[in-house]
């Protein structure tokens, strides 16, 4: 209780009159600090492992003070860094004043004073060094005259919880002549490394690590299997820099003559497990990683959707003319409608550069190059290779890249001249998917972070629409059309910008000659 604590303190360390007119809470904190316990920010530190006489001499050498530890400013915070000190040693503060700014795993939070006092000593400087919650960061006093006493104060190493020494086995008694020799105690095993969090679980990482993951195109850290090397398994920036995506990992030593597409194709997974009334089909690591990324994106990105109907009559005529100029083999379909639509999407990204961007928490990053992720395959064989700089490339070059990507997924692929498999794991600036082959009329795709938009196309079908030919006597006409749906990240692309993008896409499709500009 407060009374017993104060009585004990007055009997052993300092007269009770030294407490003056302290409040009961301040009185308890001061007495507790004299007992060697850091009371502050909800953290307690154990009594230093000193003799009683040494403890008394140390406590009596300093005026009443409070050792404040790194506060836990969020339910999940385990450590943080001090971004800035707003008070200097010797400064007076009042309740509600901001003492320092603490950078947590999610944000920068102000550490406010809960009472009046003076900042006597700063024990942890501002900087990138992570500080565990409860570790001393400053000393406060009530009287300004007591500040000078802590000028040379240092935190003793003994204040930390002592590391238990390995138990020494008791000396063996003199063995009897027939007794076996005492067994040798094996050395203590090395601590096991911290395992990586399962994809989708919450991870503890520094803010710089989160930013680097987005800048390098990895997406959210919770969707990656990164083993943290920081305190308590915390993911730091170097861990992100050294991370290699699962889709880009290839066993070069074990398969030096493997085809370039081997790294893109998922490794064989375990066989199905049959149960009573059900069957479990294990997923490949790549499939689980993609699922975790999409789940995180759907939960954290504010999606909204825009839809437009597009006429393909002119585009189909242009495709026919282009293929007629190519010397195509009998089994070569030439330029596909999908290739022209990819080109139209990249042209729309150039026309509305605000959509060719990413959300970076504190800024919006606009990219110079239009890199299109084209979704191909299905199920465990679902991939989205990237077509680099599609906005500056011709339709024929885009068509060749798409055919090469599809060819890489074929089991009997032996063509060593195909594009490298790293393109399968890269993240572009926009995702393009065509659901028309499945007869789907419209689809609202999930945005893949850090992209800001994703385009999905429905099935091509003949529709009866109003006739816009003023010279025709027919009121209606038949037209080949499809439905295009654009998913947008509202933090980056607002409704007006999204509408401009779809308008540009519709214009390029219905006037394909503009794709040459």
C-alpha positions as CSV (number, residue, x, y, z in Angstrom):
1,X,0.0,0.0,0.0
2,X,1.0,3.7,-0.2
3,X,1.3,4.0,3.5
4,X,3.5,1.0,4.0
5,X,5.7,2.0,1.0
6,X,6.3,5.5,2.4
7,X,6.9,4.1,5.9
8,X,9.5,1.7,4.6
9,X,11.2,4.4,2.6
10,X,11.3,6.9,5.5
11,X,12.8,4.3,7.8
12,X,15.6,3.1,5.4
13,X,16.4,5.8,2.9
14,X,15.2,9.3,3.6
15,X,13.1,11.2,6.1
16,X,9.4,11.4,5.3
17,X,9.6,15.2,5.5
18,X,11.6,15.1,2.2
19,X,8.3,14.2,0.4
20,X,6.8,17.6,1.4
21,X,3.4,18.2,-0.3
22,X,3.7,15.5,-2.9
23,X,0.5,13.9,-4.2
24,X,-0.1,10.3,-3.3
25,X,0.7,9.1,-6.8
26,X,3.9,11.2,-6.9
27,X,4.8,10.0,-3.4
28,X,4.4,6.4,-4.5
29,X,6.4,6.9,-7.6
30,X,9.3,8.6,-5.8
31,X,9.4,6.0,-3.1
32,X,9.3,3.3,-5.7
33,X,12.2,4.9,-7.6
34,X,14.2,4.9,-4.4
35,X,13.5,1.2,-4.1
36,X,15.1,0.7,-7.5
37,X,11.9,0.2,-9.6
38,X,11.3,2.4,-12.7
39,X,7.6,3.4,-12.4
40,X,6.5,5.1,-15.6
41,X,4.8,4.2,-18.9
42,X,3.5,1.1,-17.3
43,X,6.9,-0.6,-17.2
44,X,8.7,-2.0,-14.1
45,X,12.3,-2.8,-13.8
46,X,13.8,-5.2,-11.3
47,X,15.9,-4.2,-8.4
48,X,19.6,-4.0,-9.2
49,X,21.7,-6.9,-8.1
50,X,23.7,-4.9,-5.5
51,X,24.3,-5.5,-1.9
52,X,21.9,-3.7,0.5
53,X,24.7,-1.3,1.7
54,X,25.6,-0.5,-1.9
55,X,22.0,0.1,-2.8
56,X,21.5,2.5,0.2
57,X,24.6,4.5,-0.7
58,X,23.5,4.8,-4.4
59,X,19.9,5.8,-3.5
60,X,21.0,8.4,-0.9
61,X,23.4,10.0,-3.4
62,X,20.6,11.3,-5.6
63,X,17.6,13.5,-4.9
64,X,14.1,12.1,-5.4
65,X,13.6,11.3,-9.0
66,X,11.7,9.1,-11.4
67,X,13.3,6.8,-14.1
68,X,11.0,6.8,-17.1
69,X,11.1,3.8,-19.5
70,X,10.2,3.6,-23.1
71,X,6.4,3.7,-23.1
72,X,4.2,1.1,-24.9
73,X,2.1,3.5,-27.0
74,X,0.1,0.8,-28.7
75,X,-1.2,-2.7,-27.8
76,X,1.2,-4.4,-30.2
77,X,4.3,-2.2,-29.6
78,X,7.3,-4.0,-28.4
79,X,10.0,-1.5,-29.2
80,X,10.4,1.9,-30.8
81,X,12.8,4.6,-31.7
82,X,13.0,8.2,-30.5
83,X,12.5,10.4,-33.5
84,X,12.9,13.8,-31.7
85,X,13.3,15.2,-28.2
86,X,11.0,18.2,-27.7
87,X,12.5,19.0,-24.3
88,X,16.2,19.4,-23.3
89,X,17.9,18.5,-20.0
90,X,16.9,21.1,-17.4
91,X,13.7,22.1,-19.1
92,X,10.5,22.3,-17.1
93,X,7.3,20.6,-18.4
94,X,3.7,20.4,-17.4
95,X,1.0,17.8,-17.7
96,X,0.2,17.3,-21.3
97,X,3.4,18.7,-22.7
98,X,5.1,16.6,-25.4
99,X,8.4,15.3,-24.1
100,X,9.5,13.4,-27.2
101,X,8.2,11.8,-30.4
102,X,8.4,8.0,-30.5
103,X,8.4,6.1,-33.8
104,X,6.5,2.8,-33.5
105,X,6.0,0.0,-36.0
106,X,3.0,1.8,-37.4
107,X,3.3,5.6,-36.8
108,X,5.1,8.4,-35.0
109,X,3.3,9.1,-31.6
110,X,3.8,11.9,-29.1
111,X,4.9,11.0,-25.6
112,X,3.0,13.3,-23.3
113,X,3.9,14.1,-19.7
114,X,1.4,13.0,-17.1
115,X,2.5,15.4,-14.3
116,X,4.6,18.5,-13.8
117,X,8.4,18.3,-13.3
118,X,11.8,18.9,-14.8
119,X,13.7,16.8,-17.3
120,X,16.9,16.0,-15.4
121,X,18.7,13.5,-17.7
122,X,18.2,12.1,-21.2
123,X,19.3,8.5,-21.2
124,X,18.5,7.6,-24.8
125,X,19.4,9.9,-27.7
126,X,17.2,10.4,-30.7
127,X,18.1,8.3,-33.6
128,X,17.5,5.0,-35.4
129,X,18.5,2.8,-32.5
130,X,15.5,0.7,-31.4
131,X,14.7,0.7,-27.7
132,X,12.7,-2.0,-26.0
133,X,9.6,-1.0,-24.1
134,X,10.5,-0.4,-20.5
135,X,14.1,0.4,-21.1
136,X,15.1,3.8,-19.4
137,X,15.0,6.8,-21.6
138,X,15.0,9.7,-19.2
139,X,15.0,10.9,-15.6
140,X,12.6,13.5,-14.2
141,X,12.6,15.4,-10.9
142,X,10.1,17.7,-9.2
143,X,12.5,20.4,-8.1
144,X,14.6,22.2,-10.7
145,X,17.5,22.5,-8.2
146,X,17.9,18.7,-8.3
147,X,18.7,18.6,-12.1
148,X,22.4,19.2,-11.6
149,X,22.8,16.1,-9.5
150,X,22.1,13.9,-12.5
151,X,24.6,15.5,-14.9
152,X,26.9,12.5,-14.8
153,X,24.3,9.9,-14.2
154,X,24.6,6.7,-16.1
155,X,22.4,3.6,-16.3
156,X,24.2,0.7,-14.7
157,X,24.3,-2.5,-16.5
158,X,23.2,-4.2,-13.3
159,X,19.9,-2.5,-13.7
160,X,19.0,-4.9,-16.4
161,X,17.6,-8.3,-15.5
162,X,20.6,-10.5,-14.8
163,X,21.2,-13.3,-17.3
164,X,20.9,-16.6,-15.4
165,X,24.2,-18.4,-15.4
166,X,24.2,-22.0,-16.4
167,X,23.8,-24.2,-13.5
168,X,27.0,-25.9,-12.4
169,X,26.5,-29.6,-11.7
170,X,27.2,-30.5,-8.1
171,X,30.6,-32.1,-7.6
172,X,30.3,-35.8,-7.9
173,X,31.2,-37.8,-4.8
174,X,34.2,-40.1,-4.9
175,X,33.0,-43.0,-7.0
176,X,33.0,-46.5,-5.8
177,X,35.3,-48.9,-7.5
178,X,32.5,-50.4,-9.5
179,X,30.6,-47.2,-10.3
180,X,30.5,-45.7,-13.8
181,X,32.1,-42.3,-14.4
182,X,29.8,-39.3,-14.1
183,X,28.3,-38.2,-17.4
184,X,29.7,-35.1,-19.0
185,X,27.2,-32.2,-19.1
186,X,26.8,-31.1,-22.7
187,X,27.2,-27.4,-23.5
188,X,24.1,-25.3,-23.7
189,X,22.5,-25.4,-27.1
190,X,22.5,-22.2,-29.2
191,X,19.2,-20.3,-29.3
192,X,17.0,-21.3,-32.2
193,X,16.5,-18.6,-34.8
194,X,13.2,-16.7,-34.8
195,X,10.9,-18.3,-37.5
196,X,9.3,-16.1,-40.1
197,X,5.7,-15.2,-39.6
198,X,3.2,-17.1,-41.6
199,X,1.9,-15.1,-44.7
200,X,-1.0,-12.9,-43.6
201,X,-0.1,-12.8,-39.9
202,X,0.8,-9.5,-38.3
203,X,4.5,-8.8,-38.3
204,X,6.6,-6.5,-36.2
205,X,8.8,-4.3,-38.4
206,X,10.3,-0.9,-38.5
207,X,8.6,1.9,-40.5
208,X,11.6,2.0,-42.9
209,X,11.1,-1.8,-43.6
210,X,7.4,-1.2,-44.5
211,X,8.4,1.6,-46.8
212,X,11.2,-0.3,-48.5
213,X,8.9,-3.3,-49.1
214,X,6.5,-1.1,-51.0
215,X,9.2,0.7,-52.9
216,X,10.8,-2.6,-54.0
217,X,7.4,-3.9,-55.2
218,X,7.1,-6.7,-52.6
219,X,3.8,-5.4,-51.3
220,X,2.9,-5.6,-47.6
221,X,5.3,-7.3,-45.2
222,X,2.4,-9.3,-43.7
223,X,2.2,-11.1,-47.0
224,X,5.9,-12.1,-47.1
225,X,7.9,-14.8,-45.3
226,X,10.8,-12.7,-44.0
227,X,12.8,-13.7,-41.0
228,X,13.5,-10.6,-38.9
229,X,17.0,-10.2,-37.4
230,X,16.1,-7.3,-35.2
231,X,15.3,-7.4,-31.5
232,X,12.7,-10.1,-30.8
233,X,12.5,-11.1,-34.4
234,X,11.6,-7.6,-35.6
235,X,12.0,-7.0,-39.4
236,X,14.5,-4.3,-40.2
237,X,15.4,-2.6,-43.5
238,X,18.3,-4.9,-44.2
239,X,16.0,-7.9,-44.0
240,X,13.8,-6.4,-46.7
241,X,16.8,-5.6,-48.9
242,X,18.1,-9.2,-48.7
243,X,14.7,-10.7,-49.3
244,X,14.2,-12.8,-52.4
245,X,10.6,-13.5,-53.5
246,X,9.5,-17.1,-53.7
247,X,8.6,-16.8,-57.3
248,X,12.1,-15.7,-58.3
249,X,14.0,-18.4,-56.4
250,X,15.6,-21.1,-58.6
251,X,17.8,-23.9,-57.5
252,X,20.7,-23.2,-59.9
253,X,23.0,-25.8,-58.3
254,X,20.5,-28.6,-58.6
255,X,19.2,-27.8,-62.1
256,X,21.8,-25.9,-64.1
257,X,20.2,-26.8,-67.4
258,X,16.6,-26.0,-66.4
259,X,14.6,-24.0,-68.9
260,X,14.1,-20.3,-68.0
261,X,10.5,-20.9,-67.2
262,X,11.3,-23.5,-64.5
263,X,11.7,-20.8,-61.9
264,X,8.3,-19.4,-62.7
265,X,6.4,-22.6,-62.4
266,X,5.4,-23.5,-58.9
267,X,7.1,-26.4,-57.2
268,X,5.1,-29.6,-56.8
269,X,2.9,-29.5,-53.7
270,X,2.0,-32.2,-51.4
271,X,-0.7,-34.7,-52.5
272,X,-4.3,-34.2,-51.4
273,X,-5.3,-35.4,-48.0
274,X,-8.6,-37.2,-47.8
275,X,-10.7,-37.0,-44.7
276,X,-14.2,-38.1,-43.7
277,X,-16.4,-36.3,-46.1
278,X,-13.8,-33.8,-47.3
279,X,-10.4,-33.5,-49.1
280,X,-7.7,-31.0,-48.3
281,X,-5.6,-29.8,-51.2
282,X,-2.3,-28.3,-50.0
283,X,-1.2,-25.0,-51.6
284,X,2.2,-24.1,-53.0
285,X,4.2,-21.4,-51.2
286,X,3.7,-19.1,-54.2
287,X,-0.1,-19.5,-54.1
288,X,-0.2,-18.8,-50.3
289,X,1.9,-15.7,-50.8
290,X,-0.4,-14.4,-53.6
291,X,-3.5,-15.1,-51.5
292,X,-2.0,-13.3,-48.5
293,X,-1.1,-10.2,-50.7
294,X,-4.6,-10.0,-52.2
295,X,-6.2,-10.4,-48.8
296,X,-4.1,-7.7,-47.3
297,X,-4.8,-5.4,-50.3
298,X,-8.6,-5.9,-50.1
299,X,-8.6,-5.1,-46.4
300,X,-6.4,-2.0,-46.6
301,X,-6.9,-0.4,-49.9
302,X,-10.1,1.7,-50.3
303,X,-11.4,0.2,-53.5
304,X,-14.1,1.7,-55.8
305,X,-15.1,0.6,-59.2
306,X,-16.0,2.2,-62.6
307,X,-17.6,0.4,-65.5
308,X,-18.0,1.3,-69.2
309,X,-19.2,-0.5,-72.4
310,X,-16.7,-0.4,-75.3
311,X,-17.4,-1.0,-79.0
312,X,-14.8,-3.2,-80.7
313,X,-15.9,-2.9,-84.4
314,X,-13.0,-0.6,-85.4
315,X,-10.5,-2.5,-83.3
316,X,-11.4,-5.8,-85.0
317,X,-11.0,-4.2,-88.4
318,X,-7.6,-2.8,-87.4
319,X,-6.5,-6.2,-86.2
320,X,-7.5,-7.8,-89.5
321,X,-5.5,-5.2,-91.4
322,X,-2.4,-5.7,-89.2
323,X,-2.4,-9.4,-89.5
324,X,-2.8,-9.2,-93.2
325,X,0.5,-7.4,-93.5
326,X,2.4,-10.0,-91.5
327,X,3.8,-13.2,-93.0
328,X,2.0,-15.6,-90.6
329,X,2.3,-19.3,-90.4
330,X,-0.8,-21.5,-90.5
331,X,-0.7,-22.1,-86.8
332,X,0.1,-18.4,-85.9
333,X,-2.9,-16.3,-84.9
334,X,-0.9,-13.1,-85.2
335,X,-1.8,-10.1,-83.2
336,X,-4.7,-11.0,-80.8
337,X,-7.5,-8.7,-79.7
338,X,-6.1,-9.0,-76.2
339,X,-2.8,-7.5,-77.4
340,X,-4.5,-4.4,-78.8
341,X,-6.5,-4.0,-75.5
342,X,-3.2,-4.2,-73.5
343,X,-1.8,-1.5,-75.7
344,X,-4.9,0.6,-75.3
345,X,-4.6,0.3,-71.5
346,X,-1.0,1.4,-71.5
347,X,-1.9,4.3,-73.8
348,X,-4.6,5.3,-71.2
349,X,-2.0,5.2,-68.5
350,X,0.1,7.7,-70.5
351,X,-2.8,9.9,-71.1
352,X,-3.7,10.0,-67.4
353,X,-0.4,9.7,-65.6
354,X,-2.0,10.3,-62.2
355,X,-3.2,6.7,-62.3
356,X,0.3,5.4,-63.0
357,X,1.2,5.9,-59.3
358,X,1.5,4.3,-55.9
359,X,0.5,5.3,-52.4
360,X,3.6,5.7,-50.2
361,X,1.9,6.7,-46.9
362,X,3.3,10.2,-46.9
363,X,3.4,10.9,-50.6
364,X,2.0,9.7,-54.0
365,X,4.7,8.4,-56.3
366,X,4.1,8.8,-60.0
367,X,6.1,6.5,-62.3
368,X,7.6,7.5,-65.7
369,X,7.3,4.0,-67.2
370,X,4.1,2.0,-67.8
371,X,4.7,-1.6,-66.8
372,X,1.6,-3.9,-67.3
373,X,1.1,-7.1,-65.3
374,X,-0.9,-9.4,-67.6
375,X,-2.8,-12.2,-65.7
376,X,-2.5,-15.6,-67.4
377,X,-3.3,-19.1,-66.4
378,X,-5.6,-20.2,-63.6
379,X,-5.6,-21.9,-60.2
380,X,-2.1,-22.8,-59.0
381,X,-0.8,-22.0,-62.5
382,X,-2.0,-18.4,-62.2
383,X,0.7,-15.8,-63.0
384,X,0.9,-12.1,-63.8
385,X,4.2,-11.5,-65.7
386,X,5.0,-7.9,-66.4
387,X,5.4,-6.2,-69.8
388,X,8.0,-3.5,-69.3
389,X,7.5,0.0,-70.7
390,X,4.4,-1.1,-72.6
391,X,3.5,2.6,-73.3
392,X,6.5,3.0,-75.6
393,X,6.3,-0.3,-77.4
394,X,4.4,-1.4,-80.4
395,X,1.6,-3.9,-80.6
396,X,3.7,-6.6,-82.2
397,X,6.3,-6.4,-79.4
398,X,3.6,-6.7,-76.8
399,X,2.1,-9.6,-78.6
400,X,5.5,-11.4,-78.7
401,X,6.0,-10.9,-75.0
402,X,2.5,-12.3,-74.1
403,X,3.1,-15.4,-76.3
404,X,6.6,-15.9,-74.7
405,X,5.1,-15.8,-71.2
406,X,2.4,-18.3,-72.1
407,X,5.0,-20.6,-73.7
408,X,7.1,-20.5,-70.5
409,X,4.2,-22.2,-68.7
410,X,4.2,-25.2,-71.1
411,X,5.8,-28.3,-69.5
412,X,7.7,-29.2,-72.7
413,X,9.3,-25.7,-73.1
414,X,12.9,-25.9,-74.1
415,X,13.4,-22.6,-75.8
416,X,16.4,-20.9,-74.0
417,X,15.8,-17.6,-75.8
418,X,12.6,-16.8,-74.0
419,X,12.4,-13.9,-71.5
420,X,13.8,-14.5,-68.1
421,X,11.6,-15.9,-65.4
422,X,12.1,-12.9,-63.0
423,X,9.4,-11.1,-65.0
424,X,6.9,-13.5,-63.4
425,X,7.5,-12.2,-59.9
426,X,7.8,-8.5,-60.7
427,X,5.2,-5.9,-59.9
428,X,4.3,-3.3,-62.5
429,X,2.2,-0.2,-62.3
430,X,-1.2,-1.6,-63.5
431,X,-2.8,-5.1,-63.7
432,X,-4.7,-6.2,-66.8
433,X,-6.9,-9.3,-66.8
434,X,-9.3,-10.6,-69.5
435,X,-12.2,-12.7,-68.1
436,X,-14.0,-13.0,-71.5
437,X,-12.7,-16.5,-72.1
438,X,-14.9,-17.7,-69.2
439,X,-18.0,-16.0,-70.5
440,X,-17.9,-13.4,-67.7
441,X,-19.7,-10.2,-68.6
442,X,-17.9,-8.0,-66.0
443,X,-15.4,-8.4,-63.1
444,X,-14.3,-6.1,-60.3
445,X,-10.6,-7.0,-59.7
446,X,-8.6,-6.6,-56.5
447,X,-5.9,-4.0,-56.7
448,X,-2.4,-5.5,-56.3
449,X,-0.3,-3.2,-54.0
450,X,1.5,-1.0,-54.5
451,X,-0.5,-0.4,-57.7
452,X,-3.3,2.1,-57.8
453,X,-5.5,0.7,-60.6
454,X,-6.5,-2.7,-62.1
455,X,-8.5,-3.3,-65.3
456,X,-10.7,-6.3,-65.9
457,X,-12.5,-7.0,-69.2
458,X,-15.6,-9.1,-69.8
459,X,-16.7,-11.3,-72.7
460,X,-16.9,-10.0,-76.2
461,X,-20.5,-10.2,-77.5
462,X,-22.8,-8.9,-80.1
463,X,-25.3,-6.4,-78.8
464,X,-28.1,-4.3,-80.2
465,X,-27.4,-0.7,-79.7
466,X,-28.8,2.6,-80.9
467,X,-27.6,3.5,-84.4
468,X,-25.4,6.6,-84.4
469,X,-25.3,6.8,-88.2
470,X,-27.4,9.8,-89.2
471,X,-27.7,8.6,-92.8
472,X,-29.1,5.2,-91.9
473,X,-32.8,4.5,-91.8
474,X,-32.3,1.8,-89.1
475,X,-32.9,2.9,-85.5
476,X,-30.7,0.2,-84.0
477,X,-27.6,-1.7,-85.2
478,X,-25.6,-4.7,-84.1
479,X,-22.2,-4.0,-82.6
480,X,-19.4,-6.1,-81.1
481,X,-18.9,-4.9,-77.5
482,X,-17.4,-5.7,-74.1
483,X,-17.6,-4.3,-70.6
484,X,-14.5,-2.9,-68.9
485,X,-14.3,-2.4,-65.2
486,X,-11.6,-0.3,-63.5
487,X,-10.7,-0.8,-59.8
488,X,-9.2,2.3,-58.2
489,X,-7.4,3.1,-55.0
490,X,-9.3,6.1,-53.8
491,X,-6.2,7.4,-51.9
492,X,-4.4,7.9,-55.2
493,X,-7.1,8.0,-57.9
494,X,-10.3,9.9,-57.1
495,X,-13.5,9.5,-59.1
496,X,-12.8,12.2,-61.6
497,X,-9.4,10.8,-62.5
498,X,-10.8,7.3,-62.7
499,X,-13.5,8.5,-65.1
500,X,-10.8,10.3,-67.3
501,X,-8.8,7.0,-67.4
502,X,-11.8,5.0,-68.6
503,X,-12.7,7.7,-71.1
504,X,-9.2,7.6,-72.5
505,X,-9.3,3.8,-72.7
506,X,-12.7,3.8,-74.5
507,X,-11.4,6.4,-76.9
508,X,-8.3,4.4,-77.8
509,X,-10.2,1.2,-78.3
510,X,-12.9,2.7,-80.5
511,X,-10.4,4.8,-82.4
512,X,-7.4,2.4,-82.7
513,X,-5.5,4.7,-85.0
514,X,-4.6,6.8,-81.9
515,X,-2.5,3.8,-80.6
516,X,0.1,4.8,-83.2
517,X,0.6,8.3,-81.6
